[in-house]
Amino acid sequence: MPSYMITIVGKDGKSIDTPGKPGDDAKPLVDGDGDAGTQTDRKPKKCTKRATDGKPGNTGGSAPPASNGGVGSAYEFTLKCKTYSGTVFSLLSHGGSGGNGGTGGTGGKGGNGGKAGLQPSACMSEYGDSSGGIGGSGGRGGAAGDGGDAAPGGFVTINYDETLKINFENLHSQAGQPGQAGDAGEGGDPGKGGLNGDGTSYASDGSAGRYGEQGKVGKTANPGSISVKSKTKPDNQLECYVVIPTS
């Protein structure tokens, strides 16, 4: 007598293997350098206009969120046998696993600060030296993609003629595994500080961008169930139904 093994396995959700798109680098400053100061030509020289500082660099762009992993799928199944001959009947109903989320992209690079205007000596004692612009901060990294939800196992119902001698082995229903979240994207590099009025030192660099938000693991699913019942004089000697729960 023959044996039968029925396997119903859902499809796994797509995992996101490519990192997300990076943020845009900061745009360069327009007229970001400071203006030079002025002083009188005759001694004693007097400050007529103090130098202006360089402008701060622009902030890098934030990276967009990474894509989420795909949702697993599960399949329903119906089998009706008017007559049945077999000693062993086995069945596996397995939901697909969720795909893994993607890794967030890197934040954009911060822009450089503007150069300070030259401070004349007559203005130095009154106003001090001019300063370069602080570097722009790096953009925030992209949020990690969420893992895809797992697909459920099936609600399996088997009805058979009580006169049959069937050994039901390895009847099993289970849900897939939830997808894992991706990694948060790194923050962008800071911009450089602008040249100070002394011509040798520089203003402070900007701050590195923050990491993106963490993703979430996909949702778990119903594992399903198995029900086997004998029937007296049924229309079909064997019937098997696999129904997928909706929640």
MOJO-V765364 format. One record per helix or strand of 2 or more residues. SS is the DSSP state (@ for helix, = for strand). FROM is the first residue (numbers start at 1). TO is the last residue. Records with the same first field share a line. If there is no record, write none. Layout:
SS: FROM-TO ; FROM-TO
This chain:
=: 3-9 ; 38-39 ; 47-49 ; 77-81 ; 88-94 ; 154-161 ; 167-174 ; 225-231 ; 238-244
@: 121-127
